[in-house]
Amino acid sequence: MSGILTPAQTYQILQDLGHQPKKKLGQNFLIDKNIVRKSLALANVKADEIVVEIGPGLGTLSSALLEERVALYAVEKDERLYDYLLETLVKQFPDSFHLLNADALDHPLAGLPVGEIETFKIIANLPYAIATPWLDAVLSGPLPLSMTLMLQKEAADRFCASCGSKSFGAISIFLNSAFKKTAEHKVSRHCFYPEPKVDSILLHLERIEDPFVFHSQTREIIRMLFTQRRKQIGSLAKQLKNISDLSSWMKYLESKNIPLTSRAEDLSLEIWQELDRCE
């Protein structure tokens, strides 16, 4: 893996570019080759596969992926880093590195021509600020075969939370209805430059055999219900009657002997999926 940069090399390149890492963009550059190897191993990357990467930065993970001879689609918001990648990796791999200068929230699949491509994987080191809205966008489909995501621990806990836990929320429902966590690896803050204040989690998720994708209206309703997560689900449904009629779903809850005094975090994935069918 010739593209792995040491802390000194990372610092020097940033100095040469006159670039100060931007905290608001979550620019903490990976400098540990073992974590790069771990990411590729978890994703089971093979030649000729199609991979989406979010925020390639200085290209440490990108170069390792390109050396594996994948077709790589990446989106980088920072113009200076985008220009650096154009002059380095895009020139080196002109046919396989498809780089987009844009916001990942506007292009969550990095410009991947989804109408022409049937299967792909995602490997990404996600900034905390965009992790949830980006994943929310990805989960609206089309879905990747797998996702290997570097996340702050708090985000990883929310994404994979089970019903009944305080971390359980809308994003937990959308993710766990379509993907299964198969691996989790703790990553020290020392693996990045500059060092973040918290440790991270390398999370691997595999698409389940029959993934459930919620309709956009249902997703919005679920988000609304979780904004007042301490209120009872029955009273929340009445509050939303001007937005959506949830009476059919309320009847379903009663048929399953689920009290309308339950809170949103107490309802299982099956119950939330039934809300989508009732809409």
N, C-alpha and C positions, 0 to 999 in steps of 0.2 A: 504494500500500500504506500506508494511513493508520495501521495499527496497529503499525508498526515503532517500537519505543521506543529512544531514545538512551540512552547510559549514564547521563546525568543524570536522565532521566525514570524509568528503571528504578530507580535509587537512591532517587529521591523517592517512588515508589509503595511500595517496600519499607519506607521510613521511615514513610510514612503508615499502612501496615498493621502497623507494629511487627514486621516480619518479618526475621529474619536468615537468609540462605540456608543451607540445611542440607547440609553436605558428604555426609552418609550417604545423602541422597536424590539426590545428583548435581545439585543446583540451581545450574546455571550457565546464565544466561538469555541467549538469542541477541539480539544488538544490531546485527547487520549485515544491512541490507536486501538486499544483493547475494546473501547466502547464502540468504535466504528465497526470493528470485526463482529462484536456482539450484535449490533444492529443488522448487519448483513446476514448473519447466521440465523437470527430469529425470523427475519423476513424470507429466508431460504431463497435468496436472489439467484437467478439463473440467467445465462446468456439469452439474449433476444426477448426477455421479458420487458414489459413497459412499467416504468416506475414514476410516480409523482413525488417531488420533493418541495417542501415549503421553506422559503428563506435559506438558500444555500450559503449565504454569507461569503466566506473566502474559499468555499468549494472543497472543504475537507471530506465531507461525506459524499459530495458529488463526484469527486475524482475516484473514490473507491468504487462507487457504483458504475462509473463509466469504464473503469478497468475490468469490471465484470461483464462488459459488453451488453449492457442494457440500453434500451431507448429511454432517455431521461427527460422528463418535462418538469421544469422548475420555475418558480415565480419568486422574484426578488424585488422588494419595494425600494430599497436604498439605491439611488442612481449611481453613486460612486462605486458601490460593490458590484452592481450590475455591469458597469463599464469594465471593472477589473476582471470579471468572469468572461466577458466578451473577448478580452485580450489574452486570456490564458486558456481556460478549459474549452470555450466554444471554438477557438481557433484549433485546439488540439483534437477536438472531437466534433467537427462541424456537422456530421451526418447523424449523430446520436444524442447531442445535447441541445434541447429545445428550450431556450431561456426567454422568459417573459419579464419585462420591467413593469410591475403592477402591484396592486394591493391583493394579498391572498384572500381577503374577504370578498373582493369583487370577482376573483378568479380562483376559487378554492381548489380546482383541479389543474391549475397552472397552464390553462390553455389547451389541455388535452382534448383532441377532437373526438368527443365521446360518441358521436354518431357513427364513427368509423372503427372504434376500438371496443372489443368485447370484454377483455379482462385486463386489469392493471392492479398494481400494488401502490401503497403510499408509505413512504418513509420520511419522517419529518422531525425536526427539533423545533417544537412549537413555543413561541413566546407566550407567556402567561396571559397577556392582555387580549390575544386573539384566539386562544385555544378553544374556548366554548363556542363563540359564534362561528368560527371556522368549521369545527366539527359538526355543528348544527347544520351548516350548509351542505357539507359532504353527505350527511345522513338523509338528505332529501332525495338522493340518488342522482346518477347511477352509482352503485356501491362497488368499492374495490374488493378484491379477493381477500386482502388483509391490510392491516395498518400497523406499522411499527413506529410508535410515537414517543419522543422524549418530552416529558412533562414535569412541571413542578408537582410535588407529591399531593398538594391540596387538590389540584385539577384531576390527577389520576384517581384520587379517592372519590371525587364527585362523579366522574365518568363511570366508574365500575360499582357504584354504591347499590346495595340491595334495598328493597322496600322495607320500611320500618326504621331505617337509619336516618340520622339527621342530615347526612350528605346526599340522600336520595332526592332527585329532582327531575325536571323535564329532560335534561340532557342524558341522565341515567336511563330513562325510559326509552328514548330514541336509540341510544347506543346498544343497550342490552337486548333490544328487540331484534337487532340485526347482526350483532357480533358477540363472540365469546372470547373472554380473556384466556389466553393459553400460557402466557409467561409474563413475569414482572421482575425487573432487575433494578436494584437501587444504584444510583449513580451519584458519586460524591461531587460536591461543588468544585472540588479541586481539578475536575476534568475539563473545566472551562476557563477561558480568558476573555474578559475579566471574570473573576469568580462571582457568581450570584450569591445572595445571602442565604439561600436554602438549597438543600439537596434535591435531586430530581429522580424520576422514575422512568425507566425504559419499559414501555408497555407494548406487548404484542397482542393483537386482536385478529381473530379469524372470522370471516363471514360465516354465519350459520347456514345450514342446508336450505331453510325456508325463511329468509329474512323478511321482517315486517317493516314496511316503510309507511309512516304516517302521512296523511294528507296535510297540506299546508294549514287549512283551517283548524283541524284538530290540534296540530302542533301549537298554534297560537292560543287555543283554549287551554291546553295543558300548561303552557307557560303562565297564563293568567291565574290559573288555579294555584300554582305554586308560589305566586307572589304574595299570597296570604296563607302560607302553609300551616299556620296554627289554627285557622278557622275550620269549622266542620264542613265537610264536602256538600252536605245538603243546603246549608245557608249560602255557600259560595255559588252553587248552581242557580239559586234564586237571583243572586246578584247579576248573573250573566244572562238572564232570560232575554234581555233586549239585544244581546249579541248572538246568542245561540240557544235553541230550545234543547235542554238536556233531559227532558222528562222521560224519554225512552231509556236513556242510560240510568236514570234514577230507578226506574222500574226494574231494570236488569240487576242493579245492586240489591234491591229488595228481594228479588227472586233467588239471589245467591246468599241471602241472609247476611248481607253486609250492611251494618248500621249506617244511616246517613249522618251519624255523628262522627264517623271516621274522618281522619285528616288525609290530605292528599298523599303524604309520605307513607301511609299505611296500606295503600292499594297496590296490588300486584301488577306485573306487566300484562297479564291476561285481561285484567279489568280495564286497564288503559287502552289496550288494543280493541276492546269491545266498544269503547267510546268512539273510536275511529269508524267502526262499522255502523254505529248508530247515526253518525253525522250524514 
